[in-house]
Amino acid sequence: MNQDKGIWQWVSHIILAVFCILCIIPFVLLVSASLSSEDSILQNGYAFLPKVFSLDAYEYLTGNMSVIGRAYGITVIVTAIGTAVSLLMTAMLGYGLSRKEIPGYKLYTFLVFFTLLFNGGLVPTYLVYTQMFDVKNTLWALLIPGLLMNGFNVLLARSFFINTIPGPVLESAKIDGAGEYRIFFQMVLPLSLPIMATIGLFTGIMYWNDWNNGLIYITDQKLYSIQILLNQIMQNIEALKTASSAYGDASANAAELPGETARMAIAVIGVLPIMIAYPFFQRFFVKGIAGGAVKG
């Protein structure tokens, strides 16, 4: 029996190791391509090690460093504020839905669950945010649409509170005279660090990678986030290279712009901060997901 269990563990480890390698391979190719010369990519294709090393793509991007720096700043501000506010609102709503003694908690839970199945659609959502909230060409356009749009996180937090926070602890705090806000901020939140870190990671990644809201609501280039700006740079490169092909020598310099390598460098710049931040939250991830995934 123990021998069968040991063999199964080895098989499981090998399968997981292969799966991890398959996940890492695309990123290795991404970094390698961003450090290769444009001609090498076009002639030889992608390789795990650059056949002709070149920093042309990064030099082209650093030529726009002032614009990229401002876009990075906007993205960092929006991600930090949006994650903090969204996390607080998600935790408060999830905690409220975990208290079954609250009148109408089933109705409120259903309303949150309903948002997972249906939404208002793009046009009504655009009209509400631009005509009622007037967020067009403001930083609010990057913040507000993501604050409470994810019912999954609310239900995840609700399940974690139900399964992890003992009811007698809350009752004893009430008997000692603690109010609801004191119980929530001084008892519930400190005991819910795994789920807070997990939802914070989900929300932070959502804000960092979001380019749809910027594409819809932002036309002022000074308010471009890093995702919108990098996409705009990529479109500009493609337009210049297309013009170069159409007009020949008149646009010869445009033909030398990095295309594939710039696309890869843009992807590296976009994903690098998330890769740096992820290890700090990874240790809470499994515990938070496991605690919130159990049906409450």
C-alpha distance (Angstrom), angle and dihedral (degrees) to the residues before:
residue distance angle dihedral
M1 . . .
N2 3.81 . .
Q3 3.83 89.8 .
D4 3.84 90.9 53.7
K5 3.81 89.4 48.3
G6 3.81 91.4 50.8
I7 3.82 92.4 49.6
W8 3.79 90.9 48.8
Q9 3.83 90.4 50.9
W10 3.81 90.6 51.7
V11 3.82 90.9 48.9
S12 3.82 90.2 48.2
H13 3.80 91.9 49.6
I14 3.80 92.1 49.2
I15 3.82 91.8 49.1
L16 3.81 91.5 48.7
A17 3.82 91.2 46.2
V18 3.81 91.0 52.5
F19 3.80 90.4 46.8
C20 3.83 91.1 50.8
I21 3.80 91.1 49.7
L22 3.82 90.4 50.3
C23 3.82 88.6 52.1
I24 3.82 93.4 48.8
I25 3.81 97.4 45.4
P26 3.85 96.2 74.0
F27 3.81 91.7 51.3
V28 3.83 91.9 48.8
L29 3.81 89.0 51.7
L30 3.81 89.1 47.2
V31 3.81 94.0 54.6
S32 3.80 92.6 41.1
A33 3.81 92.2 51.4
S34 3.80 91.7 49.0
L35 3.83 88.9 55.7
S36 3.83 94.8 47.3
S37 3.77 129.4 90.1
E38 3.79 117.8 -100.5
D39 3.83 92.9 -121.1
S40 3.80 91.9 50.4
I41 3.80 91.3 53.7
L42 3.81 92.6 48.3
Q43 3.82 94.1 46.5
N44 3.81 102.9 36.7
G45 3.78 104.8 20.2
Y46 3.79 125.7 -137.7
A47 3.81 121.3 -23.9
F48 3.79 135.9 178.8
L49 3.81 89.9 -119.3
P50 3.83 123.0 37.0
K51 3.82 109.8 -105.1
V52 3.82 90.4 -160.2
F53 3.80 111.4 24.8
S54 3.81 114.8 -140.3
L55 3.79 137.6 161.5
D56 3.82 94.1 -164.7
A57 3.80 93.0 116.6
Y58 3.82 93.4 52.4
E59 3.83 91.4 42.6
Y60 3.80 89.2 53.7
L61 3.81 90.9 50.1
T62 3.81 93.9 45.4
G63 3.81 87.2 54.0
N64 3.81 84.5 70.6
M65 3.81 92.8 43.0
S66 3.82 95.9 128.4
V67 3.80 91.1 55.7
I68 3.81 92.4 40.6
G69 3.82 90.9 48.7
R70 3.81 91.8 53.1
A71 3.83 90.9 47.5
Y72 3.81 89.7 49.0
G73 3.82 89.6 51.2
I74 3.80 92.1 51.2
T75 3.80 91.1 48.2
V76 3.81 92.6 48.4
I77 3.82 92.4 48.7
V78 3.80 93.5 46.3
T79 3.82 91.9 45.4
A80 3.82 93.9 48.0
I81 3.81 96.9 45.2
G82 3.80 94.8 37.4
T83 3.80 93.5 48.9
A84 3.82 93.8 47.5
V85 3.81 95.2 47.0
S86 3.80 94.8 40.3
L87 3.81 91.1 47.8
L88 3.81 91.7 51.3
M89 3.81 93.1 47.5
T90 3.81 92.3 45.2
A91 3.81 92.0 49.2
M92 3.82 93.6 47.6
L93 3.81 93.3 47.5
G94 3.81 92.5 43.8
Y95 3.82 91.1 49.4
G96 3.80 91.2 49.2
L97 3.80 91.2 51.1
S98 3.81 90.3 49.8
R99 3.82 91.5 61.2
K100 3.79 104.1 85.3
E101 3.79 92.6 -172.1
I102 3.80 90.5 69.4
P103 3.85 110.0 103.0
G104 3.81 112.2 -109.5
Y105 3.80 96.2 10.1
K106 3.84 90.1 140.7
L107 3.80 90.7 55.3
Y108 3.81 92.1 48.6
T109 3.82 90.6 47.4
F110 3.81 90.1 51.0
L111 3.82 91.2 49.9
V112 3.82 90.7 53.3
F113 3.81 91.2 45.8
F114 3.83 89.9 48.2
T115 3.83 90.0 62.6
L116 3.82 88.6 61.4
L117 3.81 90.1 60.8
F118 3.81 103.7 37.0
N119 3.79 139.2 21.0
G120 3.77 135.4 -178.3
G121 3.81 95.7 -100.8
L122 3.78 129.7 -118.5
V123 3.81 100.8 -74.8
P124 3.84 97.8 47.8
T125 3.81 90.1 43.8
Y126 3.80 91.1 50.8
L127 3.81 92.0 49.0
V128 3.81 92.8 48.5
Y129 3.81 94.4 50.4
T130 3.80 97.0 41.4
Q131 3.83 100.9 38.3
M132 3.82 103.8 28.9
F133 3.82 101.4 30.7
D134 3.83 96.0 24.3
V135 3.80 93.7 -146.2
K136 3.83 97.6 147.0
N137 3.82 111.8 130.4
T138 3.81 93.4 4.4
L139 3.79 132.0 105.5
W140 3.81 87.3 -113.0
A141 3.82 87.0 73.1
L142 3.81 88.6 64.9
L143 3.81 93.9 43.2
I144 3.80 112.2 37.5
P145 3.84 102.6 52.1
G146 3.82 90.9 58.8
L147 3.80 99.6 44.7
L148 3.80 101.4 89.7
M149 3.77 103.0 -0.5
N150 3.79 96.6 110.5
G151 3.79 113.1 77.1
F152 3.81 89.6 172.4
N153 3.81 90.9 69.3
V154 3.82 90.9 48.3
L155 3.80 92.3 52.2
L156 3.82 90.3 44.5
A157 3.81 90.1 54.4
R158 3.82 91.4 44.8
S159 3.80 92.0 53.8
F160 3.81 91.4 47.3
F161 3.82 92.3 51.5
I162 3.82 91.9 48.4
N163 3.81 94.5 48.1
T164 3.80 100.4 37.2
I165 3.79 109.8 32.1
P166 3.84 108.4 72.7
G167 3.80 113.4 -132.8
P168 3.84 93.7 -139.1
V169 3.81 89.5 59.0
L170 3.79 90.7 57.4
E171 3.79 91.7 44.7
S172 3.82 92.2 50.8
A173 3.80 89.8 50.2
K174 3.80 89.6 53.0
I175 3.79 91.1 49.2
D176 3.81 88.5 52.8
G177 3.80 88.6 55.6
A178 3.81 102.0 -101.3
G179 3.81 115.9 151.0
E180 3.79 126.0 -136.5
Y181 3.82 94.7 -97.4
R182 3.81 92.2 48.8
I183 3.81 91.4 48.2
F184 3.80 90.9 49.2
F185 3.80 99.1 45.5
Q186 3.82 100.4 33.7
M187 3.80 101.8 34.3
V188 3.81 113.2 16.8
L189 3.80 100.2 42.4
P190 3.85 96.3 47.3
L191 3.82 88.9 51.3
S192 3.82 91.5 48.2
L193 3.80 100.6 57.8
P194 3.86 95.0 125.1
I195 3.80 95.3 54.3
M196 3.82 91.8 40.7
A197 3.82 90.5 52.8
T198 3.82 91.2 46.0
I199 3.80 95.3 49.2
G200 3.80 89.8 41.5
L201 3.80 89.0 55.1
F202 3.82 91.7 48.5
T203 3.80 91.9 47.9
G204 3.79 94.8 43.5
I205 3.81 91.9 51.9
M206 3.81 89.6 47.1
Y207 3.82 92.2 53.2
W208 3.80 93.6 42.4
N209 3.81 94.7 49.9
D210 3.80 95.9 39.2
W211 3.78 113.3 118.8
N212 3.80 99.3 143.7
N213 3.81 94.9 79.5
G214 3.79 91.1 47.6
L215 3.81 90.6 48.3
I216 3.82 92.0 51.6
Y217 3.80 103.7 36.6
I218 3.84 106.3 24.4
T219 3.81 124.6 74.5
D220 3.83 97.7 147.9
Q221 3.83 106.2 95.5
K222 3.82 91.0 -150.1
L223 3.82 88.0 68.4
Y224 3.80 96.5 48.4
S225 3.80 114.7 131.6
I226 3.80 118.9 -139.2
Q227 3.81 92.3 -98.8
I228 3.81 93.3 52.3
L229 3.80 92.2 43.8
L230 3.81 94.4 49.9
N231 3.79 89.9 48.4
Q232 3.83 89.0 49.9
I233 3.82 91.2 50.2
M234 3.80 90.1 50.7
Q235 3.80 91.2 51.0
N236 3.82 90.8 48.6
I237 3.80 91.6 52.3
E238 3.80 91.4 50.2
A239 3.82 91.3 48.1
L240 3.83 92.2 50.2
K241 3.80 92.6 47.7
T242 3.81 90.7 48.3
A243 3.80 90.1 50.7
S244 3.81 89.2 48.1
S245 3.80 90.7 55.3
A246 3.80 91.3 48.2
Y247 3.84 98.8 47.2
G248 3.82 100.9 32.5
D249 3.82 117.9 -156.9
A250 3.81 93.4 7.5
S251 3.80 88.1 75.6
A252 3.79 99.1 30.1
N253 3.80 93.4 133.9
A254 3.79 91.2 55.8
A255 3.81 90.1 56.8
E256 3.81 89.0 61.6
L257 3.80 93.1 58.2
P258 3.83 113.7 116.0
G259 3.78 110.6 -105.8
E260 3.80 113.5 167.2
T261 3.80 93.5 24.3
A262 3.82 91.6 48.9
R263 3.79 89.6 51.6
M264 3.80 89.8 53.5
A265 3.82 93.0 45.0
I266 3.81 89.4 51.1
A267 3.81 89.9 52.7
V268 3.82 90.9 49.5
I269 3.81 91.8 50.3
G270 3.80 90.8 48.4
V271 3.80 97.1 49.3
L272 3.83 100.4 35.7
P273 3.87 98.3 85.2
I274 3.82 90.9 50.2
M275 3.81 90.7 51.2
I276 3.80 90.0 51.4
A277 3.83 93.5 48.3
Y278 3.82 97.9 42.9
P279 3.85 98.8 74.5
F280 3.82 90.3 57.9
F281 3.83 90.5 58.6
Q282 3.81 99.2 33.7
R283 3.82 95.0 88.0
F284 3.83 90.3 59.8
F285 3.78 95.0 42.5
V286 3.82 101.9 82.3
K287 3.82 94.3 41.9
G288 3.81 92.2 47.4
I289 3.80 94.5 48.4
A290 3.82 92.5 44.1
G291 3.80 92.8 49.9
G292 3.80 94.2 46.0
A293 3.79 97.2 41.7
V294 3.80 95.2 64.7
K295 3.79 110.3 97.8
G296 3.80 110.6 -110.9
